[in-house]
């Protein structure tokens, strides 16, 4: 019987010939926690250490990242950061300090992700690494602590839905528009506990940055993971990060899918997700009368150099509308430096942007850029649930970096194509 990518990866990591819906114990290639989830991981591990175990399973295959509160917003958070720092030093594992970037950017940047890997992280957007042909999924802190201790975890082999994106994206339409449109079609729970395999000309023509965007938001349809096929672009990107001899995992021609859905996207328009659900999506033209108070560019979804450049090209020589705040959070220090060297940050700052340290920035709603009651935010983040940015009385719209930049200029939700 033919296998999907998810079935192949879980077969190789469990040492069994498995299929969808099987339950397996599988070896994990990499696991991590961030500052919002690591305290419980450390609690669990220290309890196991008291019973005789004194170290995690492999210090080369684990890390801790400070990104959700970067830098710290209060003394309680600082104490968590300190605890993470001490634990990482004791265990001799990689620790990413505040300002180094978002976990889902610094981990692949550091060469920790390889095609065919099985990765678990204590963060729901761990599925981002599927862009590199890995099976990556978020888990709760207790499950991730088990992976830290044993290098293993249990998995239900997911059914797979294959999504084929055909055509050529029009000018001014980007990966974020594609995934918002797909989530609208799939719904917020349409792929619950499934693996999504992305394919088709549009996926092939996306940059790795664009593929990260799609994989990152796979979970917003309920998916366990979102996986791309490996190709020359993947191989070149990995080589730049020090990963050689990539061995890609491909589905069998006779693989059995839960479903196959094909979308022709040659006429796709810029898309926007309206409050308060990610699948409440419509074309940008339907929202042209919605004024905004804040625009946010960044996060693990769209904080990469390509995203910042797209926005900077629109904003160069222009000004953010008076009364609007444009906040920019590069996804990593490496991206921050590249954007600075290439003049991208200069264009953004001259247009009126506020640049915050690399990290999650406004997205999680714990410190930077919390909107006031009744304010409207347009953001490149991945979630717009009520209270997501720290205020349940605010309204969050999700869009591409281009749409966010155009909206910041006009002070209302705007079609970016006029600026392209």
N, C-alpha and C positions, 0 to 999 in steps of 0.2 A: 504494500500500500504506500502510495506517495505521501510525502510529508511536507508540511509548511516549515517556514524558518523557525518558528517558535518550537515546533515539535522536534526539529533537528537539534536545536541548541539544548533543550531540556533532555533529549535522549543522550547526547554526548556527555552532559554534566551529571547525569544520574546513573550512567552505565547500563541503561535499559532501553529497549525499543518501545518508546511510549507514543501515545496518540492523545488527541484532545479529550479532556475530562479525566485522564488518569491523575492519580496523586503520586508524587515522587519526592524523594529526598535528593537534593542536587547540590553539587559543589559550587560555591560562589567564587567568582574571580575578583570581585572588588566590592567593598561596602563602606558606607560613610554616614556621618551624622552632621547636622548643622546646629547653630546655636539655639534654635527653637526646639530641638528634639534630642540633643546630646545629653542633657542632664539625666534623663531617664535611662538612656543607654549606659551611662557611667554607673548609675545606681545599680542596675541589674548586673553589670560586670563585676562591680566590687562585692556584691553579695556572693557571686560565684567564686571570686578570688578567696573569700573567707573560708570556702569549703576546700581549699587546696590548690585551685587553679590560679596561677599568678600572671598569666600573660594571654594576650589575644592570639588568634590562630596564626597570623602572618602579618608582620608589621609593614610589609611591602604592598599589602592588598587592602589597606584601610587608611582612612584619614578623617580628620575633623575640620570643619570649615565654619568660620564666623562670617556670616553674610546678612542675616536678617536684621541684626542691630549693629550696624557697622558705620561709625564707631558706636560704642555703648550709649544707651539713652538714659540709664539710671544705675544706681549702685547694685540693685538686685541682678540686673543683666551683667554688669561688670563682674560680679561674683561667679556667674555661670561661665563667662569667658575665662576667668582665672582658673576655674576648675577644669575646663576643657584643656587649657594650656598645660596645666600641671600633669593631667592624665596623659596627654600626648607625649610629654617629655619623659614620663616614667615608662611608657610603653614603646617609646622611640618610633612613633608613627608621625606621618606628615600632618602638620597643623598649619592651616591657612589663617593668618592673622587678619584683623579688621583692615579693610582697604585693599586686600588682595583680589577680592571679587566674589561673584556668585558661585556657589558650588557647581552648578551645571555649566559654568564656563571654565573655571580653573581646573576642574578634574579632567575633562578631555584635553585642555590646553597642556596639561602636565604629562600627557601620554599614558594616563591610567586606563583609557578605554581602547579596546581592540575589537575588531570584527569577531563575531561569534562568542563574545564574552557574555557571562551571566552576572548582572550587577544589581545589587539592592541598595537602596538609600532611604534614610529616614526623612524623605521629602517626596511629596506626591509627583513632582515634575522630574523625577529621576528618569522617566521615559524619554527625556531629551536625547539620551545617548543612542537611541534607536536609529538616529540619523547616520551613525557610523556602523550600522549592521550588527548591533549588539541587542540582546534582550535585556532591557533595563526596566526596573519597576520600583515604585515607591512602596514602602512598608512602614508599619508602626514601629516605634522605638524599641518595644520589647522584642519583636521579630528580628530587627536589625541587630540588637545586642546578641541574639543567638548566633547570627552570622559572624559577628566580631569574635565570639568565643570559640566557635566550632568550624567556621568556614563552610557551613552548610545551612540549608533551610528547606522547608517543605513548600511545594508548589502544586497547585492544580494546573495541569497543562491547559492553556487557554484554547478555545476555539478561535479560528482566524477568519477575519473578514478581509477580503482583498479589495482595495480601492484603486481604480485605474483613472488617472487624470489625463485626459487627452486634449490636444490642441496646443495653442501658443498664447501665453498671457499677453493681453494688450498693454500698451505703455501706461504706466501709472498704477498698475495692478501688481501686487506682490504676494509673497508666500503667506503673509498674515491674512490677506483677503481670501486666499484659497482655503486656509484652515477654518476661518470663520464661516465661510459658505458651506464647507463640508459638515461642520458641527451643526449648523442650522438644518441641513438635510438629515443628518444622523440622529439628532436630538442629544440632549445632555446625558441621557442614560441609554442611548441606542446601541452602544458597544460594551456594555458592562461586562467586565472580566474577559474581554476578548483581546486578541492581538490583532492589530491592523497592519497589513502589508501594503505599503504605498508603491505604486508603479505608474508607468505611462510617460509620455513625452514631457509633460510639464514637470514632473518630478526629476526626470533626467536632466532637464535644462536648468533646474534650480541650483544655486550655489550650495555649498555645505551649510553656510549660514542660514539660507532659506529652508533647508531640510531640517535643521535644528528647530526652527520655528514650528514646522508641522509636527515633528515628533514630540516636542514640548507640550503642545496642546492636545495631543491624542487623549490624554486623561480627561479632558473636558467633555468627551463623549462617553466617558465611563470606562474607556479601554485600559487594560492592564499594561499594554505597551504599544508603541508604534514603531515599526521597523522599515528601514529603507534597504534596497538592494545596494550592494557595494559596486563601485565602478572606478574609473580612472581618477575622477575628482576626489573620491573618498581616499584612494591610495595616496594621492599627492598631498592632501590635507594631513593625513596621518604621518607621512614622512616628514613634513614640516614640524611636527610635534615629536619627532624622534621615534616613531613607531614604524618599524620595517617589517617586510615579509608578511603583509596582511593576507589572511586566508578567509575569503568571504564565504558566507553561508547563503545558498540559493534554495528556493523552494523547488521541489520536484515538479515536473510538467504535469504529473497526475495527482498532485496534492489535492486533498479534500478540504474545501473551504466551507465555512458556515454560510457564506454568501459572497457574491462578487458584484460590485457596484461600479458602474462606469459613468464618469462625468465629463462632458465636453465643456471646456472652460474658456474657449477662445473669445467669448463675448462677456466674460465676467467683468463686473464693475467693482470699484472699491466698496468694501463691506464694513459695516459697523455693528458691533453687538451692543444692544441697549440694556439699561438696567432692568432687572437685577439678575439676569441669567445669561450665560455665555451663548446659549442657542437662540436668544431673542435677537436675531440678525436681520438686517435689511440693507439695501444699497444706500450709500452715503447721500445720494440726492434726496432721499425721503426725509432727511434730518437737517436740511439747510437752514432752518429757522431756529435751531437749538443753539443758544449762546453758551459759552463756556467760561469758567473762572480759572481753570488750571489745565495744563497739558503736561503729560509725563512721557518721557522718552527713555527707555531702558528696560531692565529686568532680564531674567533668563530667557525670555521669549524674543525680545528685540533690543538688546543692549550691545550687540556686536558692532564691529567697525563698519560693516556694510550698512547697518541700520542708521548709525550716526551720520554716515556720509550722505545717505539718501535725504535725511532731514536737513543737513547742512546745505546741500545743493539748492533746496527750496528756500531756505531762510537767508542765504547769503545776500547781503546788500539790502535786506529788508528788516523790519522790526516786529517784534512780538507786540500784539495789540495792547494798548494801554489798559490796565486793569486785569490782564491775564498773566499768570505765572507759568513759565515753561521750565520744568525741572528735568535735568538730564543726569542719568546715572549709568556710566559705562559699566559693562558687565564684568570687566576685570582690569587690573592695573596695566596689564599688557595692552589691552584695547585703549585704555586711557592714554598711555604713552604714544601709541600709534596714531591716535586721533589728534594728539597734540603736535606730533612731528609733521603730520600731513596737513595741518592747518584746519582740520575739521572742527576742533573745539574752539578755535579762534572765531570761525564763522558763526558758530552757535552762540558764543558769549557776546559777540558784537551785536547779534540780533536781539539780545536781552535774556538769554538763557541763564539759569542758575545751575551750575554743575556741582553735584554732590559726590562723595567718595564712591569708588566702585563697590557694588553690593546690591542688595535688593531695593534700596531706596524707598520710594513711596509705596511700593506694591503691597507690602505686608501690613502697613498701617500702624507701626509701633513708635515711630519717631519723626522722620523727615516728611514734610509735605502733606500733613493730615489736613484734609479740606474742612471748611466750616459747614455748619448746618445749611442745607439747601443748595450748596455749591455743586456745580457740574464739572466733572473731570473727564477729559478724553485721554486715554492711556494706551500704551503699547503692551501693557501687562496681559496676563492670561486669565484673570478672573475679575468679575464685576459684581460679586455677591454683595448684598447689603452689609455694610460695615467693613468690607474688605480693606479699604485704605484707612481704617481707623475711625470712621464716623458713619454710623448707620443712617444718618440723616442727610448724607450726600448721595450723589448719583454718578455712577461710573459708566462711561462708554469705552469700548475697546476698538482699536483700529490699528492700521499700519503706521510705521514711522512717517510715511509721506502724508497721510491724512492727518496725523497729529501735528506735523509741522505746518501744513496749510491752515489748519484750524487755529493754531496759535497766532498766525498772522492776521486772520480775519476776525478772531474773537467769537467764532461760531463754528459748528461742525461744517467742514468744507471739503469739496472734491479737490484732490491734489492734482488732478490731471491738467488743470489750467497752468500749473507751475512747472510741469515737466518739460 
